[in-house]
């Protein structure tokens, strides 16, 4: 079976997240968790669906429940052991080719955070200037974008 993303086929047989073997540290019926390699910080986990899926909106409700069950389990284990909090993120970037840093299989990053940690020191402290006030016209445009047709 193949999935199409950006006109290109992705083969689950070749997908590193479909063939994790002993790398899986925790799993349930529809999801699995393992350490990210490469990683941003110690304790950087990835949580994926067991089924090969590339687009986030293709996840079933049951898959989402199982994914977030593992995310919350890991998050609770990380807090107060490797950090004071945690970040959870998911990227969908079909415009980028698959590589060591980008896999065409839905996955969520979970990593521990604490005040002025490594991620803050090397990048996030410089991002504060990226934030701007929400423009009322922009808000109106996005309300329209999300409105039911």
trRosetta pair geometry for C-beta under 8 A, 3 or more apart (Angstrom, degrees):
i j d omega theta_ij theta_ji phi_ij phi_ji
1 12 6.3 20 73 8 85 129
1 52 7.3 158 93 60 109 125
2 9 4.4 1 173 -164 140 108
2 10 6.3 151 -161 64 82 45
2 11 5.7 -36 -105 -92 98 58
2 12 7.4 -151 -99 -7 47 82
3 9 7.3 138 71 -151 36 59
3 10 5.3 -21 63 54 87 102
3 12 7.8 79 -2 -49 98 92
3 52 6.4 -157 -10 128 125 101
3 53 7.0 130 -84 -133 164 34
3 54 5.0 173 117 1 141 116
3 55 7.8 -155 174 -2 132 89
3 58 8.0 141 -139 108 136 178
3 104 7.8 -173 78 149 115 113
4 7 6.6 6 -175 -113 107 13
4 8 6.9 147 -152 69 66 31
4 9 6.0 -40 -96 -93 68 58
4 10 7.7 167 -99 10 20 82
5 8 6.1 -32 71 61 68 83
5 10 6.0 20 16 -18 111 122
5 54 4.5 -103 -62 141 131 154
5 55 6.9 176 -102 -53 100 88
5 94 4.6 -143 170 -128 101 114
5 104 5.8 -164 34 -151 152 121
6 94 4.0 164 -38 157 115 111
6 95 6.6 162 -104 -79 149 41
10 14 7.8 -131 -176 68 63 105
10 15 6.8 60 162 -75 102 109
10 52 7.4 -163 113 170 109 122
10 54 6.0 119 35 -68 152 135
10 98 7.3 121 -117 -49 109 142
10 104 4.4 -131 -116 112 150 141
10 105 7.8 -173 153 -61 143 72
11 14 4.4 59 83 18 106 106
11 15 6.9 -162 96 -30 52 83
12 15 5.0 -41 -143 11 41 125
12 18 4.6 128 -173 -91 83 172
12 52 3.7 -117 -101 -40 113 161
13 18 7.3 -78 -84 95 15 139
13 19 7.8 49 -168 -49 38 127
15 18 3.9 69 80 7 112 111
15 19 6.8 142 84 2 63 91
15 52 5.7 151 17 -119 165 119
15 103 7.0 96 -157 -176 83 107
15 104 7.0 -103 -113 74 104 81
15 105 5.2 99 -167 -55 129 130
16 19 6.3 -79 -145 54 32 91
16 20 7.5 74 157 -80 64 67
16 103 6.1 -94 49 -123 104 135
16 105 7.8 -144 60 13 65 138
17 20 6.4 6 -153 -55 39 105
17 46 7.7 -100 -114 129 117 138
17 48 5.0 -162 -177 -135 130 176
17 52 7.8 135 86 -109 98 76
17 103 5.7 115 -21 146 116 147
17 105 4.0 -155 54 83 137 154
17 107 6.4 -133 -113 -66 156 125
18 52 5.2 -11 -81 -75 129 106
18 105 6.7 -159 -38 -104 86 150
20 23 4.3 -104 -178 60 91 108
20 24 5.0 98 113 -47 129 88
20 32 6.6 177 43 129 155 148
20 34 5.7 -149 -161 -43 140 159
21 24 7.3 -171 94 1 24 93
23 34 4.5 44 141 -150 93 142
23 35 7.3 -117 -171 41 92 77
24 27 5.4 4 175 -44 127 119
24 32 4.8 -56 -130 -169 115 121
24 33 7.1 95 -156 63 69 43
24 34 5.3 -74 -102 -70 38 108
25 33 5.8 -62 62 100 90 86
25 34 5.5 138 2 -108 90 53
25 35 6.8 67 -22 -24 137 81
25 45 7.9 -97 48 -127 133 112
26 32 7.3 157 89 -158 50 52
26 33 4.4 -2 61 52 94 115
26 70 6.0 155 110 -138 115 106
26 73 6.8 -149 156 104 157 139
26 74 7.3 -173 46 -67 149 96
27 31 6.6 -171 -149 98 67 51
27 32 4.2 -13 -105 -108 102 77
27 33 6.9 -166 -74 18 55 70
27 50 7.5 69 -155 -74 120 115
27 70 7.6 -11 -120 -93 30 136
28 31 5.7 18 48 51 92 84
28 66 4.9 -153 83 -153 122 103
28 69 6.1 5 -2 88 161 134
28 70 6.4 -148 1 -57 111 102
29 62 7.7 -52 94 162 127 112
29 66 5.8 -113 60 -106 83 144
30 49 6.2 -27 156 -148 87 79
30 50 5.6 -132 -167 18 40 107
30 51 7.1 -23 -160 -5 88 99
30 60 7.8 -90 -165 59 157 109
30 62 5.9 116 -13 129 162 93
30 63 4.7 -122 146 -108 137 65
30 66 4.0 135 58 42 97 161
30 67 7.6 -64 103 -40 97 72
31 47 6.0 18 175 179 120 94
31 48 6.7 168 -153 87 75 37
31 49 5.8 -56 -100 -109 73 41
31 50 6.4 -129 -86 -26 19 83
31 63 6.7 123 -60 -162 95 67
31 66 4.1 170 -1 127 110 101
31 67 4.5 171 -103 -82 148 55
31 69 7.2 152 48 54 138 95
31 70 5.2 -139 113 -1 128 137
32 47 7.3 175 88 -149 37 57
32 48 5.8 -18 60 61 84 84
32 50 5.8 91 -15 -80 107 82
32 70 7.5 128 -173 -105 5 168
33 45 5.5 5 -172 -179 103 124
33 46 7.0 169 -148 86 57 46
33 47 4.8 -19 -96 -99 86 79
33 48 7.9 160 -86 17 39 65
33 70 4.7 -173 -44 176 122 130
33 73 7.9 -140 -14 75 161 114
33 74 6.0 -170 -157 -58 155 133
33 110 7.9 -23 -140 33 118 132
34 45 6.9 151 81 -153 25 78
34 46 5.9 -18 65 59 75 91
35 39 6.7 -37 170 -75 90 131
35 44 6.8 81 -162 78 72 64
35 45 6.1 -63 -103 -104 44 60
35 46 7.5 59 153 14 10 83
36 39 4.4 124 88 -97 96 78
36 40 7.4 11 90 4 144 73
36 44 4.3 -57 38 118 122 103
36 45 6.5 165 -20 -143 88 8
36 46 4.9 108 -77 -32 86 102
36 109 6.8 17 -64 -126 146 90
36 111 7.9 -45 16 -74 136 110
38 100 6.8 54 -2 150 109 107
38 101 7.0 -29 46 -93 117 79
39 42 7.2 78 126 -88 146 28
39 44 3.9 155 -155 51 102 131
39 111 7.8 145 -170 -106 96 126
40 44 5.1 130 40 -91 77 151
40 109 8.0 48 8 -170 125 136
40 111 6.0 -20 64 -112 114 171
40 119 6.4 37 157 -86 125 110
41 44 5.4 124 56 -49 62 105
41 111 5.4 110 51 -176 108 127
41 112 6.6 -115 108 57 132 81
41 117 7.3 10 -111 155 153 128
41 118 5.8 153 -100 57 111 130
41 119 6.5 -71 -44 -41 127 103
42 82 6.5 -138 104 -149 95 129
42 112 7.8 -21 89 38 69 120
43 78 5.5 121 174 -123 133 111
43 82 4.2 107 -44 148 165 171
43 83 7.3 -162 86 -12 153 107
43 111 6.2 119 103 -147 82 66
43 112 4.7 16 100 -1 142 113
44 109 6.7 -21 -169 -163 92 97
44 110 7.5 155 -158 81 44 48
44 111 4.2 -6 -108 -98 73 114
45 74 5.1 -95 46 -164 163 154
45 109 7.4 142 81 -161 52 46
45 110 4.5 -16 64 63 102 99
45 111 7.0 177 22 -75 64 59
46 107 4.8 -5 -171 -179 108 126
46 108 7.0 142 -158 70 56 45
46 109 6.2 -29 -100 -99 68 55
46 110 7.6 175 -86 20 20 80
47 67 5.5 124 138 -159 117 79
47 70 4.8 160 -133 100 129 123
47 71 5.3 -113 17 -69 165 80
47 74 7.1 -149 -59 5 121 145
47 107 6.7 149 71 -160 40 70
47 108 4.6 -20 59 59 96 101
47 110 6.3 44 -12 -10 110 119
48 67 7.6 -61 164 -116 7 106
48 105 5.9 23 -148 134 134 110
48 106 6.4 137 -144 91 77 66
48 107 4.5 -33 -85 -100 91 86
48 108 7.6 -178 -73 18 45 70
49 52 7.9 -171 93 -69 104 11
49 53 5.2 20 58 23 145 119
49 59 6.1 -161 -65 -115 143 100
49 63 4.9 10 -118 -165 118 124
49 66 7.9 93 -117 81 70 115
49 67 6.4 -46 -71 -70 72 116
49 105 7.8 -140 52 174 84 91
49 106 5.7 34 10 72 108 115
51 63 6.9 -74 32 -105 116 138
52 105 5.9 -74 -140 -118 70 103
53 58 4.8 -168 -156 92 114 117
53 59 6.0 125 129 -74 166 68
53 63 7.6 75 -2 163 155 164
53 105 7.0 83 59 -155 48 62
53 106 4.8 -16 92 3 95 121
54 58 7.3 43 54 30 55 142
54 94 7.5 76 156 -93 120 101
54 104 5.1 -13 -118 175 113 85
54 105 6.6 -64 -91 -97 62 31
54 106 6.5 170 -136 -41 13 79
55 58 4.6 89 73 -9 91 110
55 92 6.9 54 -135 -140 55 131
55 106 7.4 -37 68 -68 15 113
56 59 6.2 -32 -175 -2 49 112
56 90 6.4 96 -97 142 132 138
56 92 5.6 -93 -14 -66 109 131
56 106 5.8 132 -91 -124 58 123
58 106 7.7 -158 60 -40 98 140
59 63 4.4 -131 -166 89 90 125
59 64 5.2 106 132 -57 127 85
59 67 7.3 -35 -155 -8 146 143
59 106 6.5 -138 -61 121 111 173
60 63 4.6 99 51 4 77 101
60 64 7.1 -139 94 -4 43 85
61 64 5.6 -54 -150 36 33 113
61 65 6.4 36 152 -20 66 104
62 65 5.6 -50 -147 35 33 113
62 66 6.4 29 155 -14 65 106
63 66 5.9 -58 -147 40 31 108
63 67 6.1 34 154 -21 66 107
64 67 5.6 -53 -144 36 30 112
64 68 6.2 17 162 -9 66 109
65 68 6.2 -63 -145 44 26 101
65 69 6.2 35 153 -28 63 105
66 69 5.4 -46 -145 28 32 118
66 70 6.8 28 157 -12 62 102
67 70 6.2 -64 -162 38 31 105
67 71 6.3 30 147 -21 68 108
67 108 6.4 110 174 4 117 134
68 71 5.0 -45 -137 37 43 117
68 72 6.0 42 162 -18 70 102
69 72 6.3 -57 -149 38 24 105
69 73 6.4 28 151 -21 60 109
70 73 5.4 -53 -145 35 33 115
70 74 6.3 30 159 -15 67 106
71 74 6.1 -61 -151 39 27 106
71 75 6.1 29 154 -22 65 111
71 88 5.9 57 -168 -126 127 136
71 108 5.9 -33 -89 108 124 145
71 110 5.6 178 -141 -75 77 136
72 75 5.4 -51 -140 37 32 116
72 76 6.3 33 159 -19 64 104
73 76 6.2 -59 -154 35 25 108
73 77 6.6 20 151 -15 62 109
74 77 5.6 -60 -150 39 34 110
74 78 6.2 30 155 -20 69 109
74 86 7.9 143 115 -148 85 160
74 110 5.0 90 103 114 134 155
75 78 5.9 -58 -146 36 29 109
75 79 6.4 29 160 -24 65 106
75 86 4.6 -145 -135 50 87 158
75 88 7.0 -38 -80 -59 126 117
75 110 6.0 -107 -68 -160 79 125
76 79 6.2 -50 -141 29 29 109
77 81 6.6 -37 160 26 57 144
78 81 6.1 -122 -159 55 26 100
78 82 5.0 -55 -157 47 78 108
78 83 5.8 4 154 37 98 98
78 86 5.3 90 85 -83 135 123
78 110 7.3 -173 -13 148 151 103
78 111 7.7 176 -152 -176 160 25
78 112 4.3 -152 176 -80 119 100
79 83 6.5 -55 -110 83 45 76
79 84 6.8 31 -150 -177 77 21
79 85 6.3 21 -112 -106 100 24
79 86 6.1 -86 -63 -25 89 104
79 112 7.4 178 -76 -126 42 94
80 83 7.9 -35 -28 82 22 38
80 84 6.9 56 -74 -115 54 48
81 112 7.7 -109 75 -106 73 147
82 112 3.8 -160 105 -25 103 171
83 86 6.4 127 80 -75 133 64
83 111 8.0 78 -12 145 155 61
83 112 3.0 165 -2 172 126 99
83 113 4.9 96 -178 51 145 25
83 114 4.5 -146 -148 -42 77 88
83 117 7.0 -14 -122 -80 111 151
84 113 7.0 -66 57 100 71 64
84 114 4.4 94 9 -114 97 81
84 115 6.7 2 37 -14 143 80
85 112 7.5 132 81 -163 40 58
85 113 4.7 -33 78 71 88 100
85 114 7.0 150 26 -84 77 44
86 110 6.0 6 175 -171 126 82
86 111 6.6 164 -154 84 80 31
86 112 5.6 -50 -99 -107 79 42
86 113 5.9 159 -104 13 20 91
87 109 7.3 -3 109 110 93 101
87 110 7.5 174 85 -145 52 39
87 111 5.6 -10 55 59 93 82
87 113 5.4 81 -23 -38 92 130
87 119 8.0 -77 2 82 149 169
88 108 6.1 3 -171 174 91 112
88 109 6.9 165 -151 83 41 60
88 110 5.4 -2 -103 -100 80 75
89 108 7.1 163 81 -159 30 68
89 109 4.9 -9 58 53 82 107
90 106 7.3 8 -158 -166 119 82
90 107 7.1 179 -128 94 83 39
90 108 4.8 -41 -78 -103 97 74
90 109 7.3 -180 -76 13 44 75
93 96 4.5 16 133 14 114 114
93 102 6.4 -76 75 -142 121 130
94 104 8.0 66 -114 -121 69 100
96 99 7.5 -76 154 7 103 109
96 102 5.0 -74 116 180 126 173
97 102 7.3 114 93 80 40 130
98 102 5.8 -141 -132 102 40 86
98 103 6.2 49 -145 -124 99 36
98 104 5.0 -66 -83 -18 118 102
99 102 5.0 47 41 39 84 89
103 107 6.7 39 71 2 114 135
111 119 7.9 111 110 -42 135 146
113 117 5.7 -147 -155 14 59 148
113 119 7.0 -60 -115 42 93 130
114 117 4.7 108 57 -63 72 113
115 120 7.7 -18 176 1 34 166
116 120 5.1 -120 -135 90 33 144
116 121 6.5 65 179 -59 72 89
116 125 8.0 39 -127 -71 76 118
117 120 5.3 101 52 12 59 104
117 121 7.0 -117 111 -6 31 95
118 121 5.7 -59 -144 37 29 111
118 122 6.2 8 167 -4 67 111
119 122 6.5 -64 -139 44 25 96
119 123 6.4 -44 -177 44 62 100
119 124 5.8 46 134 -11 81 119
120 123 7.7 -106 -142 60 13 59
120 124 4.5 -60 -120 61 51 117
120 125 5.5 75 168 -44 73 88
121 125 6.5 22 -116 -9 25 127
123 126 6.2 -79 -169 38 40 105
123 127 6.7 37 148 -32 76 111
124 127 5.2 -50 -149 22 47 121
125 128 7.0 -24 -173 -14 38 107
126 129 7.4 -41 172 20 53 103
127 130 5.0 -33 -173 10 70 123
127 131 7.8 72 143 -24 77 88
128 131 6.3 -45 -170 17 47 110
134 138 6.3 -133 -171 76 72 119
134 139 5.7 65 159 -58 116 108
135 138 4.1 85 67 4 96 110
135 139 7.0 -164 90 -10 50 82
136 139 5.5 -52 -148 34 35 114
136 140 6.5 38 153 -20 66 103
137 140 5.6 -51 -150 35 34 114
137 141 6.5 38 150 -22 65 103
138 141 5.6 -52 -150 33 33 114
138 142 6.5 24 155 -12 65 107
139 142 6.0 -61 -149 41 31 105
139 143 6.4 36 152 -24 66 103
140 143 5.7 -50 -147 31 31 113
140 144 6.6 31 153 -16 62 104
141 144 5.8 -59 -158 36 31 112
141 145 6.4 34 147 -24 66 106
142 145 5.1 -43 -142 32 42 118
142 146 6.3 27 161 -8 68 106
143 146 6.3 -67 -150 45 27 99
143 147 6.5 47 149 -49 63 98
144 147 5.5 -37 -148 2 33 121
